[in-house]
Amino acid sequence: MLYRAHLLSPDAPARLKEFADGGLLVDEAGRIVDLGAFEALEAVHPDAEVMDLRPHWILPGLIDLHSHLPQFECVALDGLELLPWLETHIFPAESRFRDPEVAARAARDYFRSQLALGTTTSVVYLTVHQEAADRAFREAERCGIRGVLGKVMMDRHTPESLLEDTETSLRQSEELCQTWHGRDGGRLGYAFTPRFAPVCSRELMTGLAKAADRHGAYIQTHISESVGEIEHGGA
């Protein structure tokens, strides 16, 4: 398919090349095989089917480097400091992900929304639930988004409905990493995901660092987001 539109293409890390009447040639697998001025591409690929998208633009996919899939339903629930906000809104929402069907529906809605808004790569926090995390990875694989996802890890100072023991948290996270890191030609990756210091023991942090190193995986977390978190982090 040869798409015709106003086209922006990365020409270098800090530069975009603009084609006021551009063309983007995509193969049957969805891979970009050529781009440039439309007339030039049409001459080289005369048999390509053309979809004229003018006056719209074609842009590089957006990259979301920090997102929380289970918080998608909590958009605009603000007005509180971080820790009370987590306790009032977020932890109850995440507890519902113990139901794999809830998790699957949420993952489907979340990734559809990301793609609809032009986000083609997403780095994602999930919940503590292994099956929910697996469902999220399956949906990311199915819909074609590029993603780095991770099961949240919390083994202290956490509501009972989300509290993990250290050994289980490490084991389940490593199992997910072994299954999904590098999947689909490297399009999917795994991030060990200690939520933040107040809810993670030193044993958990040490163990996940070693696991990430063994598998060449990522680590994502939060740090110093609020005064309350900083004060609680030393507990």
C-alpha positions in Angstrom: 0.0 0.0 0.0 1.3 3.5 -0.9 0.0 6.1 1.4 -0.1 9.7 0.2 -0.1 12.5 2.8 1.9 15.3 4.3 4.9 13.3 5.6 7.4 13.9 8.4 10.3 11.4 8.6 13.3 11.3 11.0 16.3 12.1 8.9 18.7 12.2 11.9 18.3 11.9 15.7 17.7 15.7 16.0 16.2 16.4 12.6 12.9 15.7 10.6 12.6 15.7 6.9 9.3 17.1 5.5 7.5 16.1 2.3 4.5 18.3 1.6 3.3 15.7 -0.8 4.8 12.6 0.6 4.5 8.9 0.1 4.9 5.9 2.4 5.1 2.4 1.0 4.1 -0.4 3.4 4.3 -4.1 2.7 1.8 -6.8 3.6 3.4 -7.3 7.0 3.0 -3.7 7.9 6.7 -2.8 7.4 7.8 0.5 5.9 9.8 -0.3 2.7 10.2 3.1 1.1 9.3 6.8 1.6 9.8 10.1 0.0 8.1 12.4 -2.4 4.9 10.8 -3.7 5.5 11.3 -7.4 9.0 9.7 -7.1 7.6 6.7 -5.2 4.7 6.3 -7.6 7.1 6.2 -10.5 9.3 3.5 -8.9 6.3 1.5 -7.6 3.6 1.9 -10.4 1.6 -1.1 -9.4 1.2 -0.1 -5.7 -2.3 0.5 -4.5 -2.6 4.2 -3.4 -4.5 5.5 -0.4 -4.8 9.2 -0.5 -4.9 10.6 3.1 -4.5 14.3 2.2 -4.9 16.8 3.9 -3.8 14.6 6.9 -0.2 14.1 8.0 1.8 10.9 8.6 4.1 11.2 11.6 6.6 8.9 13.3 4.9 6.8 16.0 4.9 8.4 19.5 6.8 6.8 22.4 5.3 6.7 25.9 8.1 6.1 28.3 6.0 5.8 31.5 2.5 4.6 31.7 0.3 2.5 34.1 -2.2 0.2 32.3 -4.4 -0.4 35.4 -4.7 3.3 36.0 -6.3 3.9 32.6 -9.8 3.9 34.2 -8.6 6.4 36.9 -7.8 9.3 34.5 -8.7 12.6 36.1 -9.0 11.2 39.7 -6.7 13.7 41.3 -6.8 16.2 44.1 -4.8 14.2 46.6 -1.1 13.8 47.5 0.6 10.7 46.1 0.2 8.2 49.0 -3.4 9.0 49.8 -4.2 9.0 46.1 -2.8 5.5 45.8 -4.7 4.2 48.8 -8.0 5.9 47.8 -8.1 5.3 44.1 -5.2 3.3 42.6 -4.7 0.3 44.9 -8.5 -0.6 44.8 -8.4 -0.4 41.0 -5.4 -2.6 40.8 -6.8 -5.1 43.2 -9.5 -5.9 40.6 -6.9 -7.2 38.2 -6.8 -10.5 40.3 -9.6 -11.4 37.9 -7.9 -12.3 34.6 -10.9 -11.3 32.5 -10.9 -7.8 34.0 -7.2 -7.7 33.2 -7.7 -8.8 29.6 -10.5 -6.3 28.9 -8.4 -3.5 30.5 -5.3 -4.4 28.4 -7.4 -4.5 25.2 -8.9 -1.0 25.9 -5.6 0.4 26.9 -3.6 -0.6 23.9 -6.4 0.3 21.5 -6.4 3.8 23.0 -2.6 4.1 22.7 -2.6 3.1 19.1 -5.6 5.3 18.3 -3.7 8.3 19.7 -0.6 7.5 17.6 1.5 5.9 20.4 3.3 2.9 18.8 5.8 2.2 21.7 4.8 2.1 25.3 6.7 1.4 28.6 4.1 0.0 31.0 3.6 -0.7 34.7 1.1 -3.5 35.3 -0.1 -4.9 38.6 1.3 -7.6 41.0 -0.8 -10.3 39.4 1.1 -12.7 37.2 -1.9 -13.9 35.1 -2.9 -10.2 34.5 0.6 -9.4 33.3 0.6 -12.4 31.0 -2.8 -11.2 29.5 -1.4 -7.8 29.0 1.6 -9.2 27.1 -0.7 -11.3 25.0 -2.8 -8.3 24.0 0.3 -6.3 23.2 1.6 -9.1 21.0 -1.8 -9.4 19.3 -2.4 -5.7 18.5 1.2 -5.1 17.2 2.3 -2.3 19.6 6.0 -2.2 20.6 6.2 -2.4 24.4 8.3 -2.9 27.5 6.0 -4.2 30.3 6.5 -5.3 33.8 4.6 -6.9 36.7 4.7 -4.5 39.7 6.6 -5.9 42.7 5.6 -5.0 46.3 6.6 -7.0 49.4 6.0 -4.6 52.3 3.9 -1.6 53.5 1.2 -2.6 51.0 -2.6 -3.4 51.3 -3.2 -7.1 51.9 -4.9 -7.5 48.5 -1.7 -6.5 46.7 1.0 -7.7 49.1 3.4 -10.3 47.8 6.0 -12.4 49.6 9.5 -11.7 48.3 10.2 -15.2 46.9 6.9 -15.3 45.0 7.4 -11.8 43.6 10.8 -12.6 42.3 9.9 -16.0 40.9 6.8 -14.8 39.0 8.6 -11.8 37.6 11.4 -14.0 36.3 9.0 -16.4 34.8 7.3 -13.6 32.9 10.7 -12.3 31.8 11.7 -15.7 30.5 8.4 -16.0 28.5 8.2 -12.5 27.1 11.5 -10.6 27.0 12.7 -10.3 23.4 9.4 -11.9 22.1 8.2 -11.2 18.5 11.6 -10.4 17.1 12.4 -8.1 20.0 9.3 -6.0 19.7 8.3 -6.9 23.3 10.6 -6.6 26.3 10.4 -7.1 30.1 11.0 -4.6 32.8 11.4 -5.7 36.4 9.1 -3.2 38.2 9.6 -2.5 41.9 6.9 0.1 42.4 9.0 2.4 44.6 11.3 2.1 47.7 8.6 2.3 50.5 7.0 -0.9 49.3 10.1 -2.9 48.3 12.4 -4.7 50.7 16.2 -4.6 50.2 16.0 -8.4 49.5 13.5 -7.8 46.8 15.6 -5.0 45.2 18.8 -7.1 45.3 17.1 -10.1 43.8 15.4 -8.3 40.9 18.6 -6.5 40.1 20.4 -9.9 39.7 17.5 -11.3 37.7 17.5 -8.4 35.3 21.2 -8.7 34.8 20.9 -12.5 34.1 18.3 -11.9 31.4 19.5 -8.6 30.0 16.1 -7.1 30.9 15.1 -3.6 32.1 14.3 -2.1 35.5 11.7 0.6 36.0 10.6 2.3 39.2 9.6 5.7 40.8 11.8 7.8 43.0 11.3 11.0 45.1 7.9 11.8 43.6 6.5 13.5 46.8 7.6 14.5 50.3 5.5 11.7 51.7 7.2 9.1 49.6 10.7 10.4 50.6 9.8 10.3 54.3 8.2 6.9 54.0 11.1 5.5 52.0 13.4 5.4 55.0 11.0 3.2 56.9 
